[in-house]
């Protein structure tokens, strides 16, 4: 579910997020390898491209907790509280839509 939410926020993520600290957190949590971390850090002059590459790696990851860890890393960054709020708001909208689609007579 989180993976889908982050896919829906893709444009926002790549344009509005500097992934530097997130990359460190994901490495620390074992979501990305040292080689992946090093490759991502090489492109830190272009945060947009760095974020694109990070999201590609997470989408290819076999780690079932990749997007849970991404969400946790984002929650740990006070300047990204707006993004946490956006993900949470999407959860509420999804639950409301799900409720209406499950009502009898639909």
ZIMO-V790889 format. One line per field, one symbol per residue. psi: psi as a letter, one per 20 degrees, with the letter a starting at -180 (. if undefined). A space follows every 10 residues. Layout:
# ZIMO-V790889
psi: ???
This chain:
# ZIMO-V790889
psi: ghggghhhjg ggghhjpojg hgggghghjj hqrhghgggh hhkiinhghg gghghgghhi qioijghghg gggghiohij hhhghggggh gggghggggh iiqqj.
